[in-house]
Amino acid sequence: MFNATAVPTPGVNRGPESVRAVRAALMLRVSTHEQTRGYGLEVQESACRAYVASKPGWSLAPELIFRDEGVSGAAVDRPGMLRLEKVARQGLIDVIVVHRFDRIGRTGKAFWTWVWAMEDLGVSFASVVQDIDTTTELGRHQLQFHALMAEAERNLIRERTQDGRQFKALEGGWVGGPPPWGYAIEQTGKRGCALIVNENEADVVRTAVTLIVDEQQTISQAAQELNALGKPTRSGRPWTASNLHRRLRSPALLKGEVLFRDPADSGKNGTKLDRDGAPLHGDSVAISVPRIISEERARALAAAMRETGHAPHARAGDYPLSGRILGECGHRYVGAYRKSNGTRYYRCAGGNNGRRRTTNCADPYLTADDVEAAVWAEVVTFLAEPKRLPWLMAPSRAARPGDTRKQRERVARLEKSLQEREGTATRAMTELAAVPGLDQSVKDAAVRQLAEDVRSARHLLAQAREVLAEQEEAEPDLSLSAGKELRDLTLSEVGGVIALLDITVKPLGEVRKRSGVKCKVTEWHERTGTPVPAEVPEHAWPAVEELMTDYFRRRQFARGAVDVRTQVNGILHRLRTGCLWDELPARFGPWALAKDRQNTWFKKGFWPVLMSHLNCRGQSSPVRRESLVPSLHVTAGVVLEPAKHDPRSTL
């Protein structure tokens, strides 16, 4: 079942010049929690309200005041900013008023990424303190200057801070942030602060090591045992396999050291690296910490986690439906990987170890290949309508804030502007040198101003190129080769298409529990394309017994509670119908005996010989594996063309 609803393309503003009444929105921010307890936000709001009131035709609705309290200006995903951006995309505002431009962001990338995204919507900016309105060319130049000054100020502060942290790390002190599990900070906030062992948490660490190393439990089993013993995490929440795995992999625990500015920790909030992969703000420093477990014990723990440890985290790109499948318990499915059989799964987050006790989650695991194939088949059918696929593949589909096409155009304009300024500076310096009687100090001042203009243009172009590079990296690659069909896309390309659709998947039925071990005989039939023969009649059985004499002793022919022919027919019945072993009809005898016989014959190499003999009769059918995916209810929203709505459809 597949329901689709269209999401209308946001209206695009034309700026204050094209409307009589200018709809203003306020953007307020303070960067620390200490400021939120003062009067910073109130001062900003009062000044911005007065500014709007002084502008003829400007209006401010109460719901268009957006606040970010205690959020750094380096962040580009602040809650208030995101809400304001959503309103802008809906075409409900014309100008954003701030107290100062550094309320938008202090770093060049954070600042320009968002400003340009709003410009793509036709939204202008106004600053109260600087009295700048970007609806004019002068205002846009002033905005560029103040952005550069704000970034320079922040870089100076950061340089001083990083130097202090580097010095503290070299002295063996703790440079800040929460301590690793099992440790506490001695003399918090003082110059000589360092890490010491937290005995309560260290006891939990030693218990976990005992469970994993001595009792050979898995990470999941150890997490459950810690919860049963009443030893929760630092926050008081139950342990999960992933949480415990991260804590036990800590270098402080395994190596007795913490690496400050670790190049391997270069994620979103990790160590910033230069182009050569080296830490950007200083060298890496290994800070020694007291050991909780001995070196020998640490090596044993590392070896045990490699053997029975938690599976590596799933990459989002490998699981395009992660977060889109809604479980019965209300939580969403996420990607998972099972090391034992090398299979990708989706599992409900509500059933993650200790969380199951509070959610009562009984949602089954879904095999990734099967559920992705089922959903993708529905999506392909949905996109088969003539007007949908052209929208998906068209370059113009990105006519929305921060789109790559508009950013490329912006970079081209800035490159042209830089060339013009460089040419102007070169000509001016030549002409100034030829002017007789002009004071040298005047010439020097003019040259400095021209050089500053060129430098500012180069800096702005560098910011634009950096933003463009990030957008191009994040943009899904949908450049299909000629004649390539949607059904032939790779998993990465499927993820790119799904990323453009607002898809929600809800399982409607139950999936019966399987052991997780793949049937080698079923896989062999699928891999070789060998069909499954019909049941063996009694008159044909002597020929089968003749074949068996070359592989087995006479005990294989002995008649027990169920004869061998009946068991073989039961095996063939399961392969033709795809039923589970424990669902084998009673007329075929105990299913466990039939399963053992099948596996033995396959291991001895007799099964292919038997299939070749029986298939000569011509009465056969394809092997069937029961689907691990229940019926799915899939809904999706797409953006088609401006002001056109896609009617609801059911596939």
C-alpha positions as CSV (number, residue, x, y, z in Angstrom):
1,M,0.0,0.0,0.0
2,F,1.5,3.3,-1.0
3,N,-0.1,6.7,-0.4
4,A,1.5,9.9,-1.8
5,T,0.9,13.5,-1.1
6,A,2.6,16.5,-2.6
7,V,4.4,19.1,-0.7
8,P,3.9,22.5,-2.4
9,T,7.0,24.4,-3.3
10,P,7.6,27.3,-0.9
11,G,6.7,30.8,-2.2
12,V,9.7,32.9,-3.1
13,N,9.8,36.5,-1.9
14,R,10.8,39.3,-4.1
15,G,12.3,41.5,-1.4
16,P,10.9,44.6,0.3
17,E,10.9,46.7,-2.9
18,S,8.1,44.6,-4.5
19,V,5.7,44.8,-1.6
20,R,4.0,47.7,0.2
21,A,4.1,46.2,3.6
22,V,7.4,44.8,4.6
23,R,7.0,41.7,6.9
24,A,9.8,41.7,9.4
25,A,11.1,38.9,11.7
26,L,13.4,39.3,14.7
27,M,16.4,37.0,15.2
28,L,17.8,37.2,18.8
29,R,20.7,35.2,20.2
30,V,23.0,35.0,23.2
31,S,25.9,32.7,23.2
32,T,26.2,31.6,26.9
33,H,23.7,30.4,29.5
34,E,25.0,33.1,31.8
35,Q,23.7,35.8,29.4
36,T,20.2,34.2,29.4
37,R,19.9,35.0,33.1
38,G,20.7,38.6,32.4
39,Y,19.0,41.0,30.1
40,G,20.7,40.3,26.8
41,L,17.7,39.0,24.9
42,E,15.4,41.7,26.3
43,V,17.7,44.5,25.2
44,Q,18.0,43.0,21.7
45,E,14.2,42.6,21.4
46,S,13.5,46.1,22.6
47,A,16.0,47.7,20.2
48,C,14.8,45.6,17.2
49,R,11.1,46.4,17.9
50,A,11.9,50.1,17.9
51,Y,13.9,49.8,14.7
52,V,10.9,48.1,12.9
53,A,8.5,50.7,14.3
54,S,10.7,53.5,12.8
55,K,10.5,52.1,9.3
56,P,7.4,53.2,7.3
57,G,5.4,50.2,6.1
58,W,7.3,47.7,8.2
59,S,5.3,45.3,10.5
60,L,6.2,42.7,13.1
61,A,3.9,39.8,14.0
62,P,4.3,38.4,17.6
63,E,4.9,34.9,16.2
64,L,7.9,36.1,14.1
65,I,10.3,36.6,17.0
66,F,12.8,33.8,17.2
67,R,15.2,33.3,20.1
68,D,18.3,31.2,20.6
69,E,19.5,31.1,24.2
70,G,22.9,29.9,25.1
71,V,23.9,28.9,21.6
72,S,27.3,29.5,19.9
73,G,27.4,31.7,16.9
74,A,29.6,29.1,15.2
75,A,26.6,26.7,15.0
76,V,24.4,26.8,11.8
77,D,21.7,24.5,13.1
78,R,20.3,26.5,16.0
79,P,16.7,25.8,17.0
80,G,15.5,29.3,16.6
81,M,17.4,29.8,13.3
82,L,15.9,26.6,11.9
83,R,12.3,27.8,12.8
84,L,13.0,31.1,11.2
85,E,14.3,29.5,8.1
86,K,11.2,27.3,7.9
87,V,9.0,30.5,8.0
88,A,11.2,32.1,5.3
89,R,10.8,29.1,3.1
90,Q,7.0,29.5,3.4
91,G,7.3,33.0,2.0
92,L,6.0,34.7,5.2
93,I,8.8,37.3,5.7
94,D,10.7,39.9,3.7
95,V,13.4,41.1,6.1
96,I,15.2,39.7,9.1
97,V,16.1,42.2,11.8
98,V,19.1,41.5,14.1
99,H,20.6,43.6,16.9
100,R,24.1,43.1,15.4
101,F,25.2,41.0,12.5
102,D,27.2,38.8,14.8
103,R,23.9,37.5,16.1
104,I,23.7,35.5,12.8
105,G,27.1,33.9,13.3
106,R,30.7,34.8,14.0
107,T,32.4,32.4,11.6
108,G,32.6,33.1,7.9
109,K,31.1,29.8,6.9
110,A,28.3,29.8,9.4
111,F,27.4,33.4,8.6
112,W,27.5,33.3,4.8
113,T,25.9,29.9,4.4
114,W,22.8,31.1,6.1
115,V,22.8,34.7,4.7
116,W,23.1,33.3,1.1
117,A,20.3,30.8,1.8
118,M,18.0,33.6,2.8
119,E,19.0,35.7,-0.2
120,D,18.0,32.8,-2.4
121,L,14.5,33.3,-1.0
122,G,14.6,37.0,-1.5
123,V,14.8,37.8,2.2
124,S,16.9,40.8,3.2
125,F,18.7,41.7,6.5
126,A,18.8,44.8,8.7
127,S,21.1,45.5,11.7
128,V,20.0,47.9,14.4
129,V,23.4,48.8,15.9
130,Q,25.2,49.1,12.6
131,D,22.1,50.7,10.9
132,I,22.6,48.6,7.8
133,D,19.8,47.5,5.4
134,T,20.9,45.0,2.7
135,T,18.1,46.0,0.4
136,T,20.7,48.6,-0.9
137,E,24.1,48.0,-2.6
138,L,25.8,50.1,0.1
139,G,24.1,47.9,2.8
140,R,25.4,44.7,1.1
141,H,29.0,46.0,1.1
142,Q,28.7,47.1,4.7
143,L,27.4,43.6,5.6
144,Q,30.5,42.1,4.1
145,F,32.8,44.3,6.1
146,H,31.1,43.6,9.4
147,A,31.1,39.9,8.8
148,L,34.8,40.0,8.2
149,M,35.4,41.9,11.4
150,A,33.2,39.5,13.4
151,E,35.1,36.5,12.1
152,A,38.5,38.2,12.8
153,E,37.4,38.9,16.4
154,R,36.3,35.3,16.9
155,N,39.6,33.9,15.4
156,L,41.6,36.0,17.8
157,I,39.6,34.7,20.8
158,R,39.9,31.1,19.5
159,E,43.7,31.5,19.0
160,R,44.2,32.6,22.6
161,T,42.0,29.9,23.9
162,Q,43.7,27.1,21.9
163,D,47.1,28.3,23.0
164,G,46.0,28.0,26.7
165,R,44.5,24.5,26.2
166,Q,47.7,23.3,24.4
167,F,49.8,24.5,27.4
168,K,47.5,22.8,29.9
169,A,47.6,19.5,28.0
170,L,51.5,19.6,27.8
171,E,51.5,19.9,31.6
172,G,49.3,16.8,31.9
173,G,46.2,18.7,32.9
174,W,42.6,18.1,31.8
175,V,41.7,20.6,29.0
176,G,37.9,20.5,29.5
177,G,34.8,18.6,28.7
178,P,33.3,15.6,30.5
179,P,35.8,13.0,31.8
180,P,35.9,9.5,30.3
181,W,33.8,6.8,32.0
182,G,35.5,5.7,35.2
183,Y,37.2,9.0,35.9
184,A,36.5,12.3,37.6
185,I,38.1,15.8,37.4
186,E,40.2,16.8,40.4
187,Q,40.2,20.6,41.2
188,T,37.5,21.3,38.7
189,G,37.8,24.8,37.1
190,K,41.3,25.3,38.6
191,R,44.6,25.6,36.8
192,G,45.9,22.3,38.0
193,C,42.8,20.2,37.3
194,A,43.5,16.6,36.2
195,L,41.8,13.2,35.9
196,I,41.5,10.8,38.8
197,V,39.7,7.5,39.2
198,N,36.1,7.6,40.1
199,E,35.8,4.5,42.3
200,N,32.0,4.1,41.8
201,E,32.3,4.1,38.0
202,A,35.5,2.1,38.1
203,D,33.6,-0.6,39.9
204,V,31.1,-0.8,37.0
205,V,34.0,-0.9,34.6
206,R,35.7,-3.8,36.4
207,T,32.3,-5.7,36.6
208,A,31.8,-5.2,32.8
209,V,35.3,-6.5,32.1
210,T,34.7,-9.6,34.3
211,L,31.5,-10.3,32.4
212,I,33.1,-10.0,29.0
213,V,36.6,-11.4,29.6
214,D,36.0,-14.1,32.3
215,E,32.4,-15.1,31.6
216,Q,32.7,-14.6,27.8
217,Q,29.5,-12.6,27.6
218,T,28.7,-10.4,24.6
219,I,28.5,-6.7,24.9
220,S,24.7,-6.9,24.8
221,Q,24.6,-9.6,27.5
222,A,27.0,-7.5,29.7
223,A,24.8,-4.4,29.2
224,Q,21.7,-6.4,30.3
225,E,23.6,-7.9,33.3
226,L,24.8,-4.4,34.5
227,N,21.2,-3.2,34.3
228,A,20.0,-6.2,36.3
229,L,22.7,-5.5,38.9
230,G,21.4,-2.0,39.4
231,K,24.5,-0.4,37.9
232,P,23.3,2.3,35.5
233,T,25.1,4.8,33.3
234,R,26.4,8.1,34.6
235,S,23.1,9.8,33.6
236,G,21.1,7.1,35.5
237,R,19.8,5.5,32.3
238,P,20.0,1.8,31.5
239,W,23.1,0.5,29.6
240,T,22.8,-0.3,25.9
241,A,25.2,-2.4,23.8
242,S,26.4,0.6,21.8
243,N,26.8,2.8,24.9
244,L,28.8,0.2,26.8
245,H,30.9,-0.6,23.7
246,R,31.9,3.1,23.4
247,R,32.9,3.3,27.1
248,L,35.0,0.2,27.0
249,R,36.8,1.3,23.9
250,S,38.1,4.4,25.7
251,P,41.9,4.9,25.3
252,A,41.9,5.9,29.0
253,L,40.8,2.4,29.9
254,L,42.7,0.4,27.3
255,K,45.9,2.5,27.0
256,G,46.0,4.6,30.2
257,E,46.0,7.8,28.2
258,V,43.8,10.4,26.6
259,L,44.9,11.9,23.3
260,F,44.2,15.7,23.1
261,R,43.5,16.8,19.5
262,D,43.2,13.2,18.3
263,P,43.3,13.2,14.4
264,A,41.0,10.2,14.4
265,D,38.3,12.1,16.2
266,S,37.6,14.5,13.4
267,G,33.8,14.4,13.3
268,K,31.4,17.4,13.5
269,N,32.5,18.3,17.0
270,G,35.9,16.7,17.0
271,T,39.4,17.8,16.2
272,K,39.7,20.3,13.3
273,L,42.2,19.1,10.7
274,D,44.1,20.9,8.0
275,R,44.4,19.7,4.4
276,D,47.2,17.3,5.3
277,G,45.2,15.7,8.1
278,A,47.1,17.3,10.9
279,P,45.4,19.1,13.9
280,L,44.7,22.6,12.9
281,H,45.2,24.5,16.2
282,G,48.2,22.6,17.6
283,D,49.9,19.3,18.0
284,S,48.4,16.2,19.4
285,V,49.2,15.6,23.1
286,A,49.0,12.2,25.0
287,I,47.8,12.9,28.5
288,S,48.6,10.0,30.9
289,V,45.8,9.0,33.4
290,P,45.8,6.4,36.2
291,R,44.8,2.9,35.1
292,I,41.6,1.3,36.2
293,I,42.6,-2.1,34.9
294,S,46.1,-3.5,34.2
295,E,47.7,-3.6,30.8
296,E,47.2,-7.4,30.6
297,R,43.6,-7.1,31.5
298,A,43.1,-4.3,28.9
299,R,44.6,-6.5,26.2
300,A,42.3,-9.3,27.2
301,L,39.3,-7.0,27.0
302,A,40.3,-5.7,23.6
303,A,40.6,-9.3,22.3
304,A,37.3,-10.3,23.8
305,M,35.5,-7.3,22.2
306,R,37.0,-8.2,18.8
307,E,35.6,-11.8,19.2
308,T,32.2,-11.2,20.8
309,G,31.9,-7.5,20.8
310,H,29.3,-5.1,19.5
311,A,28.9,-4.9,15.7
312,P,30.3,-1.7,14.1
313,H,27.9,1.2,13.7
314,A,25.8,1.3,10.5
315,R,26.7,4.0,8.1
316,A,23.6,6.1,7.2
317,G,24.4,5.7,3.5
318,D,24.1,1.9,3.8
319,Y,20.6,2.2,5.3
320,P,18.4,4.6,3.2
321,L,15.3,3.7,5.2
322,S,16.9,4.3,8.6
323,G,14.5,6.6,10.6
324,R,11.7,6.1,8.1
325,I,10.2,2.8,9.4
326,L,7.8,3.4,12.3
327,G,7.5,0.5,14.8
328,E,4.4,-0.5,16.7
329,C,6.0,0.8,20.0
330,G,6.2,4.3,18.5
331,H,10.0,4.3,17.9
332,R,11.6,4.3,14.5
333,Y,13.8,1.6,13.0
334,V,17.6,2.1,12.5
335,G,20.2,0.3,10.5
336,A,22.0,-2.7,12.1
337,Y,24.6,-5.2,11.1
338,R,24.9,-8.8,12.3
339,K,28.5,-10.0,12.2
340,S,27.6,-13.7,12.6
341,N,26.1,-14.0,9.2
342,G,27.1,-10.7,7.5
343,T,23.6,-9.5,7.1
344,R,22.2,-5.9,7.1
345,Y,19.0,-5.4,9.2
346,Y,16.6,-2.7,10.3
347,R,15.7,-2.9,14.0
348,C,13.3,-0.9,16.1
349,A,15.1,1.5,18.4
350,G,12.5,0.9,21.1
351,G,13.8,-2.6,21.6
352,N,17.4,-1.7,22.2
353,N,18.5,-3.7,25.3
354,G,17.4,-1.9,28.5
355,R,15.0,0.3,26.6
356,R,12.8,-2.7,25.8
357,R,11.6,-2.9,29.5
358,T,10.0,0.5,29.3
359,T,8.7,0.4,25.7
360,N,7.5,-3.3,25.7
361,C,8.8,-3.3,22.1
362,A,8.3,-6.6,20.3
363,D,8.9,-5.3,16.8
364,P,10.9,-7.8,14.8
365,Y,14.1,-7.3,12.9
366,L,13.6,-6.6,9.2
367,T,16.1,-7.9,6.6
368,A,17.5,-4.8,4.9
369,D,17.6,-6.2,1.4
370,D,14.0,-7.4,1.5
371,V,12.4,-4.3,3.0
372,E,14.4,-2.0,0.8
373,A,13.4,-4.0,-2.3
374,A,9.8,-3.9,-1.3
375,V,9.7,-0.1,-0.6
376,W,11.8,0.7,-3.7
377,A,9.4,-1.3,-5.9
378,E,6.6,0.9,-4.6
379,V,8.6,4.1,-5.2
380,V,9.5,3.0,-8.7
381,T,5.8,2.5,-9.5
382,F,5.0,5.9,-7.9
383,L,7.7,7.7,-9.9
384,A,6.6,6.0,-13.1
385,E,3.9,8.7,-13.6
386,P,5.3,11.0,-16.4
387,K,5.4,14.2,-14.5
388,R,7.2,12.8,-11.4
389,L,10.5,11.4,-12.6
390,P,11.4,14.5,-14.7
391,W,11.0,16.6,-11.6
392,L,13.2,14.3,-9.7
393,M,16.0,14.3,-12.2
394,A,15.8,18.0,-13.3
395,P,18.6,20.3,-12.2
396,S,16.0,23.0,-11.5
397,R,14.4,20.9,-8.7
398,A,16.8,22.6,-6.3
399,A,15.1,26.0,-6.5
400,R,15.1,26.3,-2.8
401,P,17.3,27.9,-0.1
402,G,20.9,27.1,-0.3
403,D,20.7,25.1,-3.5
404,T,23.8,24.2,-5.4
405,R,22.8,25.7,-8.7
406,K,22.4,29.2,-7.2
407,Q,25.6,28.9,-5.3
408,R,27.5,28.1,-8.4
409,E,26.1,31.2,-10.0
410,R,27.1,33.2,-6.9
411,V,30.7,31.9,-7.1
412,A,30.8,32.9,-10.8
413,R,29.7,36.4,-10.0
414,L,32.2,36.8,-7.1
415,E,35.0,35.5,-9.4
416,K,34.1,38.1,-12.0
417,S,33.9,40.8,-9.3
418,L,37.4,39.8,-8.0
419,Q,38.8,40.1,-11.5
420,E,37.3,43.5,-11.9
421,R,38.7,44.7,-8.6
422,E,42.1,43.4,-9.3
423,G,42.1,45.1,-12.7
424,T,40.9,48.3,-11.1
425,A,43.6,48.2,-8.4
426,T,46.3,47.6,-11.0
427,R,45.2,50.5,-13.2
428,A,44.7,52.8,-10.3
429,M,48.2,52.2,-8.9
430,T,49.8,52.8,-12.3
431,E,47.8,56.0,-12.7
432,L,48.6,57.2,-9.2
433,A,52.3,56.8,-9.7
434,A,52.1,59.0,-12.8
435,V,50.2,61.9,-11.1
436,P,52.8,64.7,-10.4
437,G,52.8,66.5,-7.1
438,L,50.5,64.1,-5.3
439,D,51.6,63.6,-1.7
440,Q,53.1,60.1,-1.1
441,S,51.0,59.5,2.0
442,V,47.8,60.0,-0.1
443,K,49.1,57.5,-2.7
444,D,49.9,55.0,0.0
445,A,46.5,55.4,1.6
446,A,44.8,54.9,-1.8
447,V,46.9,51.8,-2.5
448,R,46.1,50.3,0.9
449,Q,42.4,50.8,0.4
450,L,42.5,49.2,-3.1
451,A,44.5,46.2,-1.7
452,E,42.0,45.9,1.1
453,D,39.1,45.8,-1.4
454,V,40.9,43.0,-3.3
455,R,41.6,41.1,-0.1
456,S,38.0,41.3,1.0
457,A,36.8,40.1,-2.4
458,R,39.2,37.1,-2.3
459,H,38.0,36.2,1.2
460,L,34.4,36.3,0.3
461,L,35.1,34.2,-2.8
462,A,36.9,31.7,-0.7
463,Q,33.9,31.5,1.7
464,A,31.5,31.0,-1.3
465,R,33.7,28.2,-2.7
466,E,33.8,26.5,0.7
467,V,30.0,26.6,1.0
468,L,29.6,25.3,-2.6
469,A,32.0,22.4,-1.9
470,E,29.9,21.4,1.1
471,Q,26.7,21.6,-0.9
472,E,28.1,19.6,-3.8
473,E,29.4,16.9,-1.3
474,A,26.0,16.7,0.4
475,E,24.0,16.7,-2.9
476,P,22.8,13.3,-3.9
477,D,24.4,12.0,-7.1
478,L,21.5,11.3,-9.5
479,S,23.4,11.6,-12.7
480,L,22.1,8.4,-14.3
481,S,23.9,7.0,-17.3
482,A,22.0,6.9,-20.6
483,G,19.3,4.2,-20.7
484,K,19.7,3.4,-17.0
485,E,16.4,2.4,-15.3
486,L,15.3,3.2,-11.8
487,R,15.2,-0.5,-11.0
488,D,18.9,-0.7,-11.8
489,L,20.1,1.9,-9.4
490,T,22.8,1.1,-6.8
491,L,22.1,1.3,-3.1
492,S,23.8,4.6,-2.9
493,E,21.7,6.0,-5.8
494,V,18.5,4.6,-4.2
495,G,19.5,6.5,-1.0
496,G,19.9,9.7,-3.1
497,V,16.4,9.4,-4.5
498,I,14.8,8.4,-1.2
499,A,16.5,11.5,0.4
500,L,14.4,13.7,-1.9
501,L,11.2,12.0,-0.8
502,D,9.5,12.4,2.6
503,I,8.9,8.6,3.1
504,T,7.3,6.9,6.1
505,V,7.0,3.1,6.2
506,K,4.7,1.3,8.7
507,P,4.7,-2.5,8.9
508,L,1.1,-3.9,8.9
509,G,1.7,-7.5,9.8
510,E,4.0,-9.7,11.9
511,V,7.2,-11.3,10.8
512,R,7.8,-14.7,12.3
513,K,11.0,-15.1,14.3
514,R,13.8,-16.9,12.5
515,S,17.0,-18.2,13.9
516,G,19.1,-15.8,11.9
517,V,21.1,-18.7,10.3
518,K,20.6,-18.9,6.6
519,C,19.6,-22.2,5.1
520,K,22.5,-23.3,2.9
521,V,20.3,-25.6,0.8
522,T,17.8,-22.8,0.0
523,E,20.8,-20.5,-0.9
524,W,22.2,-23.1,-3.1
525,H,18.9,-23.5,-5.1
526,E,18.7,-19.7,-5.4
527,R,22.4,-19.3,-6.4
528,T,22.4,-22.1,-9.0
529,G,18.8,-21.6,-10.2
530,T,18.1,-25.3,-9.6
531,P,14.4,-26.0,-9.4
532,V,12.8,-28.1,-6.6
533,P,11.3,-31.4,-7.8
534,A,7.9,-32.7,-7.0
535,E,7.3,-35.3,-4.3
536,V,9.0,-38.7,-4.9
537,P,6.3,-41.4,-5.5
538,E,6.9,-44.8,-4.1
539,H,7.6,-46.5,-7.4
540,A,10.4,-44.0,-8.1
541,W,12.1,-44.5,-4.7
542,P,14.2,-47.6,-5.5
543,A,16.2,-45.6,-8.0
544,V,16.9,-43.0,-5.3
545,E,18.1,-45.8,-3.0
546,E,20.4,-46.9,-5.8
547,L,22.0,-43.5,-5.8
548,M,22.4,-43.4,-2.1
549,T,24.6,-46.6,-2.0
550,D,27.6,-44.6,-3.3
551,Y,27.4,-42.0,-0.5
552,F,26.0,-43.7,2.6
553,R,25.9,-47.0,4.5
554,R,22.9,-49.2,4.8
555,R,21.7,-47.4,8.0
556,Q,20.5,-44.6,5.7
557,F,17.9,-47.1,4.4
558,A,16.6,-48.2,7.8
559,R,13.0,-47.5,8.5
560,G,12.4,-45.7,11.7
561,A,9.3,-43.9,13.0
562,V,9.2,-42.2,9.6
563,D,10.7,-43.6,6.4
564,V,13.4,-41.8,4.5
565,R,11.1,-41.1,1.4
566,T,8.6,-39.3,3.6
567,Q,11.3,-37.2,5.1
568,V,12.7,-36.3,1.7
569,N,9.2,-35.3,0.5
570,G,8.9,-33.1,3.6
571,I,12.2,-31.4,2.7
572,L,11.0,-30.8,-0.8
573,H,7.7,-29.4,0.5
574,R,9.5,-26.8,2.6
575,L,11.6,-25.7,-0.3
576,R,8.6,-25.3,-2.6
577,T,6.4,-23.5,-0.1
578,G,9.0,-21.5,1.8
579,C,7.4,-22.5,5.2
580,L,9.5,-22.6,8.4
581,W,10.8,-25.9,9.6
582,D,8.5,-26.0,12.6
583,E,5.5,-25.4,10.3
584,L,6.2,-28.6,8.3
585,P,2.9,-30.6,8.2
586,A,2.8,-33.5,10.6
587,R,2.4,-36.1,7.8
588,F,6.1,-35.6,7.1
589,G,7.1,-36.6,10.6
590,P,9.3,-34.7,13.1
591,W,10.7,-31.6,11.4
592,A,14.0,-31.7,13.3
593,L,14.8,-35.2,11.8
594,A,14.1,-33.9,8.3
595,K,16.2,-30.9,8.8
596,D,19.2,-33.0,10.1
597,R,18.9,-35.3,7.1
598,Q,18.8,-32.4,4.6
599,N,21.9,-30.8,6.1
600,T,23.8,-34.1,6.2
601,W,23.0,-34.9,2.6
602,F,24.1,-31.4,1.5
603,K,27.3,-31.6,3.5
604,K,28.2,-35.0,1.9
605,G,27.6,-33.6,-1.5
606,F,24.6,-35.9,-2.2
607,W,21.9,-33.2,-2.5
608,P,23.0,-31.8,-6.0
609,V,23.1,-35.4,-7.3
610,L,19.6,-36.1,-5.9
611,M,18.2,-32.9,-7.4
612,S,19.7,-33.7,-10.8
613,H,18.2,-37.2,-10.8
614,L,14.7,-36.1,-9.7
615,N,14.5,-33.0,-12.0
616,C,14.9,-35.3,-15.0
617,R,11.2,-36.1,-14.5
618,G,10.4,-32.4,-15.5
619,Q,8.0,-31.9,-12.6
620,S,9.6,-29.1,-10.6
621,S,9.1,-25.5,-9.4
622,P,11.3,-22.6,-8.2
623,V,12.6,-22.6,-4.7
624,R,10.6,-20.2,-2.4
625,R,11.9,-18.4,0.6
626,E,9.2,-16.9,2.9
627,S,9.4,-13.1,2.9
628,L,10.9,-11.5,5.9
629,V,8.9,-8.3,5.2
630,P,5.3,-7.9,6.2
631,S,2.8,-5.8,4.3
632,L,3.9,-2.2,4.3
633,H,2.0,1.1,4.4
634,V,4.2,3.7,2.7
635,T,3.5,7.4,2.5
636,A,5.6,10.0,0.7
637,G,5.6,13.7,0.0
638,V,7.3,15.2,-3.0
639,V,7.9,18.7,-4.5
640,L,6.8,18.9,-8.1
641,E,6.4,22.3,-9.7
642,P,5.6,25.7,-8.2
643,A,2.0,26.1,-7.3
644,K,1.1,22.7,-8.7
645,H,-0.2,19.9,-6.4
646,D,0.2,16.3,-6.9
647,P,-3.1,14.5,-6.3
648,R,-3.2,11.8,-3.6
649,S,-2.7,8.3,-5.1
650,T,-2.7,4.8,-3.9
651,L,-0.5,2.1,-5.4
